[in-house]
Amino acid sequence: MPLKVFLNDPETVVTLLREAVGYQLPDYTEALLSSSEFTDSKPRVYTGDGTVLLRNGADKVLGVVVEQQMKWDPEKLWTWPVYLTTARCQLKCPSVVLMLCPSDQLADRYSGPIHLGNTGDVVTPLVVGPSNTPTVVDPEKARALPELAVLSARAHGDHEPRSLTALTEALDSVCSDRRAFYYDYVLGGLCEAARKNLEDLMAVGTYEWQSDFARKYVGLGREEGREEGREEEAVRSVLSLLTERGIPLTGAARQRIETCNDLDTLRTWIIRSATARHVDDLFD
């Protein structure tokens, strides 16, 4: 019978919400019956950018759903709660959403609670923009936490040159297949003056490298060597970046990259490789 009451008069739900449980109702103009079938006949795949699980021994203590957001997308305000509750259910531990933004303006826009309905029921993404990205200037810390030093240099390199010096230490401490990728990521986000500063730091002879990184990636500042050697290294950098990011290479695309002998074009492709979604993005 209670269900029959609701079917006969949907406004009854409004009265119960307001008077029985003290729910603060939003402004509305009508109450309508809607479908009570919640089965998704066309299942949708919800895929986040990454998830990190924190453990304390054998105990799961926190799940972190990591999202990178490059532009404003209001749809995310609906999908992030799904990510969060699904991760919480799968991991069987408390979970949070950690969101990375390339600008403080975008970070501010995404900051704040996402209201789910009931008073106090909210999902609040933990938002990181350039201004609250930790600054790494200590060489020892950069070598211990190279990925954090990369994020720091990208966020603060324009106004904190010490973060770029720390980056050289970080690059020297990571495996070779990550170095060019990290370098191009940072370089692509710097102003002209900071780019020149980083390129000078990377030049052989101005920094006492403890590995052969600068000599392997001649396009990153090496002055000696033939032009052909620069082109060969640039070609390898493009292919390494695409492989590192999991971008499939067609035979025609690989041939085009390997046969290119224009250094400026290859350098352009190196930069584009850091953000390309498809190999054709290099050439468009």
N, C-alpha and C positions, 0 to 999 in steps of 0.2 A: 504493500500500500504506500509506503513513503516514496518509492520510485514512481508510482502512479501519480502521486501529487506533483512531483517534479515534471513529469511528462505533461501533465495538464496545465501547470503554471510554472514556467521556468523562473519567474520572479521570486518564487519561494526560496530558491537558492540564495538570492541576494539578501533576503531578510535574515536567513540563518547565518550567513557570513557576517552580516553587520551586527546582529543582536545576540547571536549565540556565542560566537567566538571573537567578536570585536575586531574583525578584519577591516583594515582601512581600504575601502574600495576606490578604484580609480573612477574618474568621470566616465559615464557610459550613457548610451541613449536607448538601448533595448537589450533584452535577454532572449536569446534564441536557442533552441535545441540544436545540438550538433551531434555528429556521429560518435557513438560509444565504442566503435571498433578501433582498437589500437594496434592491430596486427599490420605490419608493414609488408604488403604483398610484393613490393619492389624494394628489397633491402638496399640500403645505401651504405657505402663503405665510408667510414669516417677515419681519416688518416692524418695524424699529426706529423710535425716535422721530426720529432724525436722524443724519446722518453728515457729518463734516467731513474734508476732505482737506488735509493740509499739503504744500506743495510748496517746493522750493528751486530756483528757476529752472524748468527743464523737468523736474526730477526729483521724483518722488513720494517723500516721506520718512516720512509717518505718516498713517494713517487713524484717525479717532476716531469710534467709534459712541457716540452720546449717547443716554442713556436717562433718563427721569424716572420714578421709582417712588414712588407715593403710599402704598403699604401693603405688608405682607409678602406675597410670592407666591413660594413655593418652586419653582414652575414655571420662574421666570426663571433658576434655577441650571442648568437644562437648555438653555434657549434662548439665553442669552448666548454660550456657546461657539460655537453655530451662527452667530450674528451675526458674531462675531469672525473665524472662519475664512472665512466667506463674503466679508466685507469685504476680508480679506487677499487672497483669491483674485481678487476682482474688481478691486481697486485695484492689486494687484501691489506691495504695500509693507507694512512692519510696521504692525500695527493694535492699538488698545487699546479697551476699553469704559470710558466715563466716565459714571458714574451720579449723578444728582442726587436728593437726599432732602430732604423738608421738615423732618425732625427728626433730631437726633443719635442718638436711640435706634434709629430705622430705619436710619440710616447705619451704625451699629455692627453691626447685625445682618447687613447685606449685605457688610460688609468681610471680607476674608480670601480665601484661594484657593479656587477651585472645582477639585477634583481630577478629572482626566479618566480616570485609570486607571493609567498607567505612572508609576513613581516620578519625581517632578520635573516631570511634565506637568501643569501647572495653568493656569487662566485666573484672573487676579486683577483684578476690576473696580476701577477708580479711583473711589472714592466721595467725593462732596462733600455735606456736611451744613451746617447753619448755622454750627457752630463753626469750620470750616475754610474758609468762604467768605471771600475777601479783603475787608477793610474799606476802604471808600473814603470818606475825609473831606476830601481835598484838592479844592477846587473845579475847579482846572485838570484834574486827573485825571478828575473826574466828567464834565467837558465832553468830554474826549478819549475816554473809555470809558463812555458813558452806560448801556449795558446792564449792565456790571459794577457801576456805581453803583446800578442798580435792584436787582440781586441782593443787594448789600451792605445797602441800606436795609431790604429785606425780612428779612434774616437778623439784622441788628444794631440795627435802629431802636429796639427796646424799651429798650436800655441804652446806646446810643451816639447821642445826638441830633445829633452832627456829621454822621453818615451821612445824616440826613434833610435837613440843610441842603445837603449835597452833591447830594442827589437833586434839589432844586429847580434846581440848575445843570444837571444831566443832562437834566431834562425840557425845559429851555429850549433845549437844543442839538439835540434830535431833531426829526424831521419831525412835523407836526401829527397825522397819523393814528395815531401810536404813543403820544402823550402820555397821553391818557385811559386807554388800556389799561395802560400802565406804572403810572400813578398808582393806579388801582383795585387792581392786583395788590399793590402795596406796602401800601396802606391796609387791604386785607383780611387782612393777616397781622400787624398791629400790635396791641398792647394799647391800652386806652382812653386812657391818658395820652399814648402816642406818637401815636395817631391825632389827638388834639387838638393836639399839637405840630405835626404835619405840616399839619393844616388851617389852623392859625394862620400857618405859614410860607407857605402857598399863597395867603393872603388878599391881595388887592390893597391896597397901602398899607404892608404890612409887608416887602415884598421888591421891589427895583427890577428889574422884569422887563425884559429886553432884547428880548422878543418880545411878542406879544399873546396868549400862551397863556392866562393867567388870565382875560382878558376874553372869550376864545372859549368857555371852559368855566366858565360862571358858577356851576355847581353845585359848583365846587371852591374856593369861598371868596369870590366876589364879593359885595359888600354892596349895590351900587347896582343899579338895574334893576327892572323889574316882575316879579311872581310868574310872569306868563305867559312872560316871557323865560327864567326859570329852567327852567320846564317844557319849553320848546322845546329848550333846550340839553341838558337831561337826556335827552330823546327822541333827539336826535342822538348823544349819547354812547352810548346803548344800541345804536342801529343801527350806529354806527361800530365798537364793540367786536365785535359779532356778525360784521360784515363782515370785520374784521381777522382773526378766528379761523376764518373759513371756515364759519360755521354757516349753513346754508340757512334762508331766511325764507319761510314760506308767506304768501299774501295775507292770510289771517285774522290771523296773528300780527303782521304789519306794521301792519295796521289797528288792532289792539288796542294796540300800543305807541304809534302816532302819535296816537291819540285819548285816551290816558290823560292826565288833568289832575291827578293826585295826585302831588305831588312826592316824598313818602316812598316810595310804591310804585315810582316811577321810579328813585329812589336804590337801592332794594333790587334792582331789575332790573340796574342798572349793576354792582353787586357780583357778582351771579349770572352776568352775562355773561362774567366773567373765567374761569369754570370750567365753564360749561354745555357739555354735549355735544350737546344738541338744543335748539331754541328753546323747546320745551315746559318745559324745566327752569327757565326764568325764572318760569313761572306756577305750577308745582306747589308 
